[in-house]
Amino acid sequence: MAIVNPKKQIMKFLSDPRDPACGDPHERSEEVPGKVQQIRDGMSAGTAALIIHDAVSEKYAGNYPVADLANRGRYYAARLIDKEGNTIERLLVDKQTGEVRFV
């Protein structure tokens, strides 16, 4: 009986997401690469915004809006602003760990 390593199978699929349902193994489904990209991205902008609001509420009293939330590959970048629109802090959210870094 062969030992199956699920992590290796998942990593192989993520590096070469061919649709096994296709007859030709070199033919790719349009949906499969999109789903793989979602897995690689790790989180959505909405999830990043929630994580940012939680981290900000722990560090600052009051309600400060988040501006310029942008997907930067492995991270989301954003600015914390005051009521006048001035930048209080810049921050990064690691998509894979959910860690917020104030820079």
Salt bridges, closest charged atoms under 4 A:
ASP16 OD2 - ARG18 NH1 2.72
ASP16 OD1 - ARG28 NH2 2.93
GLU31 OE1 - LYS35 NZ 3.74
ASP41 OD1 - LYS95 NZ 3.98
ASP68 OD2 - ARG79 NE 2.60
GLU89 OE2 - LYS59 NZ 2.94
ASP94 OD2 - ARG74 NH2 3.07
GLU99 OE1 - ARG101 NH2 3.55
